Amino acid sequence: METNGPNMIPLCSDFTEQKESICIFGTGDFGRSLGFKLLQSGFSVIFGSRNPGLYSWVPRGVQVLSHAEAAEKCPLIILAVQRDHYRFLNELAEELDGKILVDVSNNLKINQFPESNAEYLAQIVPRATVVKAFNTVSAWALQSGTLDASRQVSVCSDDNKAKQKVMDIVRAIGLTPQDKGSLMAAKVVENDPLQLFPMWRIPMYVCAGLTLLVFLYCVIQDVVYSSVVTGKDVSFRIMISIPNKVFPIVSLMLLALVYLSGVCAAILQLYRGTKYSRFPNWLDRWMLCRKQLGLVALSYAFLHAIYTLVIPIRYYVRHRISTSTIAQINKNETNPFQNILAWRTDSYIALGILGFFFYVLLGITSLPSVSNAVNWREFRFVQSKLGYLTLLLCTGHAFLYGWSRFLNVASFRWYMPPAYTLSLIIPCVVLILKFILVFPCIDKRITKIRQGWERSSKTKTQSNTKV
């Protein structure tokens, strides 16, 4: 064992055999966590601090020096301090000359300052090369090793060599670098961690809107109608019965919306005769949030399954069963067994169970840890082929539940069809359009278009041949 001075921490015997030294300015949570991660990956780590002699947490193989001493020893410095404390770097202009300075800071608000922190840093130390990186990784993820949710690290800089060097370090510690270009992209990179579920906004808005509309529709049909027409107070249905209608209806609508976007895209490509024309912005955003729409639909399907399981223990259900049983005893009669009703009940329950199973399978394969373990063809088979099968099963489940009541207009309350009828509109449209698109003549044309064929190029070729 050797030491690096009388007051320094003992170093490992293989210290000189490790990778190049990396300096970290900042001994907070993130700086320490990143330092430990670099040390585990074989790098030599030196911390720069205002008070280098006050730290007892430093492991073997790590030095804590003053800012100036640490900067002199390392060609690359990771700045793990907030923007408000950048001014101390003015005193280190000579030591930072020609060094790579990696900015990992974030702000409290989106677009909090006119320029990004990295650009501001480049103004303070113009003779250093500034690289923006590591701001999308949390200290907790580095400490616990659970990096799946934050494995991608955005890197940007005006110097390609410095950027490549930082990207090599990112790979060495088990993360995936993403080249974001020049330092002008730093503001976008800094705003990314501050986004609150950016891809979930549209799905949540759509889900909330559909939930509210279907809930009000069910309340009017069940509670208000019974109160006005029959004088019965059935407001207790708001707690279990109505939510157990809302959840499956909205879930099926959302699942249909997931696949309706793909159908619309196919029709648009077929109409245009090319795949090189951009989709409208609304369709592009719709297709980008299909995964989130599907997961929200799955969560509502889970709620429907849970609510259905509690039906036998409800007071209303137990009271109705006991009342019906007592009435049959008093009248000395029994209800005859109806084979058709048994088939209908078992069929729609079976379709519901199978649909829910494939629903869960779709959700599992959308997880990054699962989707990364399958190839593109396998992933597409599950998400497309089994996805449409799930939609078909769930639509059949709703059809069999309604049975012949769809056509019985006399039973409509205030001329309003049953609520579950609403859930069948979008799925039926999607399934019919998809059935048309899979016809060989149409499917062949779509496949050719997606492989690069263009109707306009074919027309030009024919006209040139005639000439």
C-alpha positions in Angstrom: 0.0 0.0 0.0 1.3 3.5 -0.8 0.2 7.0 0.1 0.1 10.2 -1.7 1.4 12.5 1.0 1.2 12.7 4.8 -2.4 13.8 5.0 -3.7 11.9 2.0 -5.9 8.8 2.0 -4.0 5.5 1.2 -4.2 4.5 -2.4 -4.7 1.0 -3.9 -1.5 -0.6 -5.1 -3.0 -0.8 -8.6 -3.9 2.8 -8.7 -1.4 3.5 -11.6 -2.9 0.7 -13.6 -6.4 2.2 -13.6 -7.9 4.4 -16.3 -7.1 8.1 -16.6 -8.0 10.4 -13.7 -11.2 12.3 -13.7 -11.8 15.3 -11.5 -15.1 16.2 -9.9 -15.9 19.6 -8.5 -18.6 19.2 -5.9 -18.9 16.7 -3.0 -22.7 16.7 -2.8 -25.0 13.7 -3.4 -24.6 13.6 -7.1 -20.9 14.3 -7.2 -20.2 11.5 -4.7 -22.5 9.0 -6.4 -21.0 9.7 -9.8 -17.5 9.5 -8.3 -18.3 6.1 -6.8 -19.7 4.9 -10.1 -16.5 6.0 -12.0 -14.3 4.4 -9.4 -16.2 1.1 -9.8 -15.7 1.3 -13.5 -11.9 1.5 -13.1 -11.3 5.3 -13.3 -9.1 7.2 -10.9 -11.2 9.9 -9.2 -10.1 13.1 -7.7 -12.5 15.4 -5.9 -12.0 19.2 -5.8 -13.4 20.9 -2.7 -13.1 24.2 -0.8 -12.3 22.2 2.4 -10.4 19.1 1.2 -9.5 17.9 4.7 -13.0 17.6 6.2 -14.3 14.5 4.5 -14.3 11.1 6.1 -16.6 9.3 3.6 -14.0 9.0 0.8 -13.1 5.4 -0.1 -9.7 4.1 -0.9 -8.5 5.1 -4.3 -10.1 8.6 -4.2 -8.3 11.8 -3.4 -9.8 15.1 -2.1 -7.8 18.1 -3.1 -8.4 21.8 -3.4 -10.0 23.0 -6.6 -6.7 24.3 -8.1 -4.7 21.1 -7.2 -7.4 18.8 -8.6 -7.8 20.8 -11.8 -4.0 20.6 -12.5 -4.0 16.8 -12.2 -6.9 16.0 -14.6 -7.6 16.8 -18.2 -11.3 16.3 -17.7 -13.4 18.0 -14.9 -17.0 17.2 -14.0 -18.7 20.3 -12.5 -21.3 19.0 -10.1 -22.3 22.4 -8.6 -25.3 24.6 -9.2 -25.2 27.6 -11.6 -25.2 30.1 -8.7 -21.8 28.9 -7.6 -20.0 29.0 -11.0 -18.2 32.3 -10.1 -15.4 30.5 -8.2 -14.2 29.2 -11.5 -12.9 32.7 -12.4 -10.1 32.2 -10.0 -9.1 28.9 -11.7 -8.9 30.4 -15.3 -5.2 29.3 -15.6 -5.8 25.8 -14.2 -8.8 25.3 -16.5 -7.1 26.4 -19.7 -7.5 23.7 -22.3 -9.4 21.4 -20.0 -12.7 19.6 -20.7 -15.4 20.9 -18.3 -18.5 18.7 -18.1 -21.6 20.5 -16.8 -24.2 18.3 -15.1 -26.4 21.0 -13.6 -30.2 21.4 -13.9 -32.5 24.3 -13.1 -35.6 24.5 -11.0 -37.8 25.7 -13.8 -38.0 25.2 -17.6 -36.3 28.1 -19.4 -35.4 29.7 -16.1 -32.5 31.7 -17.7 -32.1 33.2 -21.2 -29.2 30.9 -21.9 -28.5 27.4 -20.8 -26.2 26.7 -17.9 -23.6 25.1 -20.2 -23.5 28.2 -22.4 -23.3 30.4 -19.4 -20.4 28.3 -18.2 -18.6 28.6 -21.5 -18.8 32.4 -21.2 -17.2 32.3 -17.7 -14.4 30.0 -18.7 -13.9 30.7 -22.5 -10.5 28.8 -22.6 -12.1 25.6 -21.5 -14.1 23.2 -23.6 -17.6 22.8 -22.2 -19.6 19.6 -22.6 -23.2 19.1 -21.3 -23.8 15.6 -19.9 -25.1 13.5 -17.0 -27.9 15.9 -16.1 -30.6 13.3 -16.9 -29.2 10.8 -14.4 -30.2 11.0 -10.7 -27.9 10.4 -7.7 -30.3 7.8 -6.4 -30.1 5.8 -9.7 -26.3 5.9 -9.6 -26.2 4.7 -6.0 -28.8 1.9 -6.2 -27.8 0.7 -9.7 -31.4 0.9 -11.0 -30.4 2.7 -14.2 -33.1 1.2 -16.5 -35.3 4.3 -16.3 -32.4 6.8 -16.8 -29.8 4.8 -18.8 -29.7 7.3 -21.7 -27.4 10.3 -21.2 -27.7 13.3 -23.5 -24.3 14.8 -24.5 -23.7 18.0 -26.5 -20.7 20.2 -27.1 -19.1 22.4 -29.8 -16.0 20.2 -29.7 -16.5 16.8 -31.2 -13.4 15.3 -29.7 -14.3 16.4 -26.2 -17.9 15.2 -26.8 -16.6 11.8 -27.9 -14.4 11.5 -24.9 -17.3 12.1 -22.5 -19.4 9.6 -24.5 -16.7 7.0 -24.0 -16.9 7.6 -20.2 -20.7 7.3 -20.3 -20.4 3.9 -22.0 -17.7 2.8 -19.6 -20.0 3.2 -16.6 -22.8 1.3 -18.2 -24.9 4.1 -19.6 -26.0 4.9 -23.2 -24.9 8.2 -24.6 -27.0 10.2 -27.0 -25.3 12.7 -29.3 -27.4 15.9 -29.2 -25.1 18.0 -31.4 -23.6 21.3 -30.5 -23.9 23.3 -27.2 -26.9 25.1 -28.6 -28.9 22.0 -27.7 -27.9 22.3 -24.1 -31.1 24.3 -23.2 -33.3 21.5 -24.6 -31.1 18.9 -22.7 -31.5 20.8 -19.5 -35.3 21.1 -19.9 -35.8 17.4 -20.5 -35.5 16.4 -16.8 -38.0 19.1 -15.8 -40.7 17.8 -18.1 -43.6 16.3 -16.1 -44.8 13.2 -18.1 -44.6 15.0 -21.5 -45.7 11.9 -23.4 -48.5 11.2 -21.0 -50.3 14.5 -21.3 -52.4 13.7 -24.3 -53.4 10.2 -23.1 -54.3 11.6 -19.6 -56.4 14.4 -21.1 -58.2 12.0 -23.5 -58.8 9.6 -20.6 -60.1 12.3 -18.3 -62.4 13.7 -20.9 -63.8 10.3 -21.9 -64.2 9.3 -18.2 -66.1 12.4 -17.4 -68.4 12.1 -20.4 -69.2 8.4 -19.8 -69.6 8.9 -16.1 -72.2 11.7 -16.6 -73.9 9.6 -19.3 -74.2 6.7 -16.8 -75.4 8.9 -14.0 -78.2 10.4 -16.1 -79.2 6.9 -17.4 -79.2 5.2 -14.0 -79.5 7.6 -11.1 -81.3 10.6 -12.6 -83.7 8.5 -14.7 -84.7 6.3 -11.8 -85.2 9.3 -9.6 -87.3 11.3 -12.0 -89.4 8.5 -13.7 -89.7 5.8 -11.0 -89.0 7.8 -7.9 -86.3 5.4 -6.7 -83.1 6.5 -5.0 -80.3 4.5 -6.5 -77.6 7.0 -5.9 -75.5 4.3 -4.2 -74.7 3.0 -7.6 -72.3 5.9 -8.0 -69.7 4.1 -5.9 -69.5 0.6 -7.6 -72.0 0.0 -10.4 -71.3 3.2 -12.4 -67.5 3.1 -12.1 -67.7 -0.6 -13.2 -69.4 0.6 -16.3 -67.1 3.6 -16.9 -63.8 1.7 -16.6 -64.4 -1.0 -19.2 -66.1 1.5 -21.6 -63.2 4.0 -21.5 -60.7 1.2 -21.5 -62.1 -0.3 -24.7 -62.3 3.2 -26.3 -58.6 3.9 -25.5 -57.5 0.5 -26.8 -59.3 1.2 -30.0 -57.7 4.7 -30.3 -54.3 3.0 -30.0 -54.9 1.1 -33.3 -57.0 3.7 -35.0 -54.0 5.9 -35.4 -52.1 3.2 -37.3 -55.2 2.6 -39.5 -55.4 6.3 -40.2 -51.7 6.4 -41.1 -52.1 3.4 -43.5 -55.1 5.1 -45.2 -53.2 8.4 -45.6 -50.2 6.6 -47.1 -52.4 4.7 -49.4 -54.1 7.9 -50.5 -50.9 9.8 -51.0 -49.1 6.9 -52.6 -45.9 7.5 -50.7 -44.3 7.2 -47.3 -42.0 10.2 -47.7 -44.7 12.8 -47.0 -45.0 13.7 -43.4 -48.1 13.0 -41.4 -50.1 15.9 -40.0 -48.9 17.1 -36.6 -52.0 15.8 -34.8 -51.5 12.3 -36.3 -47.8 12.3 -35.6 -48.4 13.2 -31.9 -51.2 10.7 -31.7 -48.9 7.9 -32.9 -46.1 8.9 -30.6 -48.3 8.5 -27.5 -49.8 5.1 -28.4 -47.8 3.3 -25.8 -49.1 5.6 -23.0 -52.7 5.3 -24.3 -52.4 1.5 -24.1 -51.0 1.6 -20.6 -53.8 3.9 -19.4 -56.3 1.6 -21.0 -54.7 -1.4 -19.3 -55.0 0.4 -15.9 -58.7 0.9 -16.5 -59.1 -2.8 -17.4 -57.4 -3.7 -14.1 -59.9 -1.5 -12.2 -62.7 -3.2 -14.1 -61.5 -6.6 -13.1 -61.1 -5.6 -9.4 -64.5 -4.0 -9.3 -66.1 -7.1 -10.8 -64.5 -9.3 -8.2 -66.2 -7.4 -5.4 -69.7 -7.7 -6.8 -70.7 -10.9 -4.8 -70.0 -9.1 -1.5 -72.0 -6.0 -2.2 -75.0 -5.5 0.1 -77.2 -4.6 -2.9 -76.4 -7.8 -4.7 -76.8 -10.0 -1.6 -80.1 -8.3 -0.8 -81.4 -8.8 -4.3 -80.5 -12.5 -4.3 -82.0 -13.2 -0.9 -85.2 -11.3 -1.9 -85.5 -13.3 -5.1 -85.0 -16.6 -3.3 -87.6 -15.8 -0.7 -90.1 -14.7 -3.3 -89.6 -18.0 -5.1 -90.1 -20.0 -1.9 -93.3 -18.1 -1.1 -94.7 -18.7 -4.6 -93.4 -22.3 -4.6 -91.8 -21.9 -8.0 -88.3 -22.0 -9.5 -86.9 -20.2 -12.5 -86.2 -22.7 -15.3 -82.6 -23.1 -16.5 -82.0 -21.3 -19.8 -79.4 -22.9 -21.9 -79.0 -19.9 -24.2 -78.5 -17.5 -21.2 -75.9 -19.9 -19.8 -74.0 -19.9 -23.2 -74.2 -16.1 -23.4 -73.0 -15.6 -19.8 -70.1 -18.1 -20.1 -69.1 -16.8 -23.5 -68.8 -13.1 -22.6 -67.0 -14.0 -19.4 -64.6 -16.2 -21.3 -63.9 -13.5 -23.9 -63.4 -11.0 -21.1 -60.8 -13.3 -19.4 -59.0 -14.0 -22.6 -59.1 -10.3 -23.6 -57.7 -9.3 -20.2 -54.9 -11.9 -20.5 -53.7 -10.5 -23.8 -54.2 -7.0 -22.5 -51.7 -7.8 -19.7 -49.4 -9.4 -22.2 -49.3 -6.2 -24.3 -48.5 -4.2 -21.2 -45.7 -6.5 -20.2 -44.1 -6.4 -23.7 -44.1 -2.6 -23.6 -41.7 -2.6 -20.6 -38.2 -1.6 -21.7 -36.6 -4.7 -20.0 -38.9 -7.0 -22.0 -39.0 -5.2 -25.3 -35.2 -5.1 -25.3 -35.1 -8.9 -25.0 -37.1 -9.5 -28.2 -36.3 -8.6 -31.8 -38.4 -6.1 -33.9 -40.4 -8.8 -35.6 -41.4 -10.4 -32.3 -42.3 -7.1 -30.8 -44.4 -6.1 -33.8 -46.1 -9.5 -33.7 -47.2 -9.0 -30.1 -48.1 -5.3 -30.3 -49.8 -5.6 -33.7 -51.2 -9.0 -34.3 -52.0 -9.8 -30.6 -53.1 -6.3 -30.1 -55.8 -6.6 -32.7 -56.8 -9.9 -31.3 -57.1 -8.3 -27.9 -59.3 -5.6 -29.4 -61.5 -8.2 -31.1 -61.9 -10.3 -27.9 -62.8 -7.2 -25.8 -65.2 -6.0 -28.4 -66.8 -9.4 -28.5 -67.0 -9.4 -24.7 -69.0 -6.1 -24.9 -71.2 -7.4 -27.7 -72.2 -10.6 -25.8 -72.8 -8.6 -22.7 -75.3 -6.4 -24.5 -76.8 -9.4 -26.4 -80.0 -8.3 -28.1 -80.5 -5.1 -26.1 -78.7 -3.1 -28.7 -81.8 -3.4 -31.0 -84.4 -3.0 -28.4 -85.1 0.7 -28.8 -88.2 0.5 -26.5 -85.9 -0.2 -23.5 -83.8 2.9 -24.1 -84.0 5.4 -21.3 -84.9 8.9 -22.6 -84.0 7.6 -26.1 -80.5 7.1 -24.8 -78.9 3.7 -25.8 -77.1 1.7 -23.1 -73.8 3.1 -22.1 -71.8 0.1 -23.3 -73.1 0.7 -26.8 -70.8 3.8 -26.8 -67.8 1.7 -26.2 -68.4 -0.3 -29.4 -68.4 2.6 -31.9 -64.7 3.2 -32.2 -63.6 -0.5 -31.9 -66.1 -1.5 -34.6 -64.8 1.2 -36.9 -61.2 0.2 -36.3 -61.9 -3.5 -36.9 -63.9 -2.9 -40.1 -61.2 -0.6 -41.5 -58.5 -3.1 -40.6 -60.5 -5.9 -42.2 -60.6 -3.9 -45.4 -56.9 -3.0 -45.3 -55.8 -6.7 -44.9 -57.4 -7.6 -48.3 -54.5 -8.8 -50.4 -54.9 -6.2 -53.1 -54.8 -3.3 -50.6 -52.3 -4.9 -48.2 -49.9 -5.5 -51.1 -50.1 -1.8 -52.1 -49.4 -0.6 -48.6 -46.5 -2.9 -48.2 -44.9 -1.6 -51.5 -45.4 2.0 -50.3 -43.7 1.3 -47.0 -40.8 -0.3 -48.8 -40.2 2.9 -50.7 -42.5 2.6 -53.8 -44.1 5.9 -54.9 -47.1 6.4 -57.2 -45.6 9.6 -58.6 -42.3 7.9 -59.4 -44.1 5.1 -61.3 -46.1 7.7 -63.3 -42.9 9.5 -64.2 -41.2 6.3 -65.3 -44.2 5.3 -67.5 -44.2 8.8 -69.1 -40.5 8.7 -69.8 -40.8 5.3 -71.4 -43.6 6.5 -73.7 -41.4 9.4 -74.8 
